[in-house]
Amino acid sequence: MKRILLWSCIALFVISSSACGKKSDPGLPMPIVPDAPSRFQAVARSEGIFILWRAPEKNVNDTELLDLAGFKIQRASEPIEKFCPKCPKNIIQLADIVYKGDRGKAPDKQQYHYLDTALEFETVYFYQMMAYNEREHNGKSTKPMIIYWDRPPAVPTGLKVDRQNKQLLLSWQPVAALGDGSPLAGFAGYNIYRTTQQGVYAEGPINKEPVNEAVFEDVPDKIDETYFYTIRAARMVKETLVESGPSNELQVAYMDITPPGVPQGLVAIPRQDGVLLKWMGMFQKDIAGYNIYRREVGGFVRLNARPVTDNSWVDTSAKSGNAYVYAVTSVDASARANESPMSEHASVTFKLP
């Protein structure tokens, strides 16, 4: 009986100890780390390979990222002729970039870039990157980006522009060789870049696909703006578009040069206080007003100092007994203040009773 009781106590102790052990071991907490950088991409140009990205907005557990400290870019490489997609890669850390934004706030949404110039032709490069926090915990890595790097095309030359109303016709000399003078293999076309800040082309090309011909038609977004253009030739190296250096930069003052419509239905009516002029109002969106012209002897003279915003006006300077010829023009709201041709004339002899 004593032996049975002893074994019962031992069994109860083992069960109790085991159960308590499970409850007292909640496990080590997982560190909260940044999510992967967004909009991660690589662009191959004659200057090198540009790595572009934006900071992650949150941590991997979907909490707000308030302690971002920097970014790490990793790279591996191998000759194109020995490329093995599934083979292990010798990954090195290419760059450690310190985040300079405010701590305690979510990262800004600006685009970051890094230029890799330590390159060799006929080489495949693999890039991936991650963010890290102030505790130096690495975050989630991006998916690898594969770039086939080889000699870029020659730089396009002779960029010029002809304007036809709102359309700009860009043209340049065709490219038929690589930058080293050898024949151009894998030619893909041209990319057109446009900016309003001279020398700064932060956005991608304005064409969706490379342009095959050495000509491009563009209608910019805004009137009365100065634009800058440059062109890059491109070739396909396996699956990578490799761009040339930029062409000469072209400055275009894109001003509104189209005059508004001509006012219609002008009439001149003598009355006690002068000659009343009336015409049909214009319904164009950019009309700023109208100019009034009068001819007595010789040519027409403008009477108003500023554009008249109504579609009627009284010439109070008319003198009794004089014969006058009037005309009206419309003026738009552009920086050039384009003016229409004169309306049909209206003649009147002004006599006071």
Steps between C-alpha positions, in 0.01 A plus 500: 500500500784739586673410170185575300457833679865593432467436125179700491672798658793476256263483200303798628823699544619421147166599346486820706858592417444437132182707489659787689801490268281560196327795662825663613670485157317750277795504253728784389321805346562548128671835417291757312686590180429720196311366203678481163569827313238574235527584128838330488644506149827517309566703184803432278660804337841590365577673832443172690209317660260723692330336799169671582265446795273655760511444875252253650215665685443221754661217688443137407228474768312791335589751773624847404873521430636775727864394549637459150880535505619407152512274197733222393555412134636155421645377171622184333643457150615244246595501129204489262640193324511309831167622632330243722167629638462231770861479613602650839617861477800665663309794647693804626382818666532772240387803700370607842296817464405694813141627519505875569130553566344591833486231766167427662317568174398279210756515215442751223385381159791634297686285249852396597772394259847351500732481199713187465800575277729209598387296201643275231350441157345163411399445864176413677436695822256402775372769736286487811462733793347540843437771755622484859392671820682680780558170681691388187244229429482429127156510347334295232699474177371596157476244223827476303535722193698356207687735264695391192773756452692564178619782275239777451414662165662819380350831616234656270601836353336796330184520709273780371135601511241641259171632632164454330227671706500308832706211368879478537679289240832376641760353265864385524768308314450119493740284701665209316787396728595422858680752712837344409425525128423133444177396319179549696346161582159464665383855422171566685430866420513834678366632832390862530538685830332828593532720809431854620821509706809531283727196520276310747315202350360324805209337317505229235464563126180659371463229234346169612718289270832583329446703181639336186537813286718803573194722539239551772187714533422646841225721640614613850259516793511873571508814289732791587765268647865444410587136430829319455544188286768237452509172306668165576550212258437151638592139419379168643764293675319171564209625715641843594456832322839675507489873423761729351612825650268802456490708184545875504239663724237701315321794665151579374296801615156350448289814478146539375537651153148433372281813489138477614203527266389823335208683668181506293200729458658838582258795488555869582206698643516879559347619824517799733812393693699374201508207257377168641684198356347154536612160371438131564689367800762223456454170683860377481642406842818704470349833395635784715303779332476724195688793348313792339645676193384819329597658171429863419777616271782259422537163674320337791585613855434290807269677746508280814800465733401152621287228339128565536332207673142576388365467145407867483684829547425873467740730319454816709782678316302522175447857378177622344512528124783253450478176300662193656580141403525247784640146531536255791751221570501225765800435730579172673634446854837353397833654597531633144149653509428377149267730309256403225469677165262793493128448474291633214493879513208709625466858369308785665471879489463636850270805531358646815145642473 
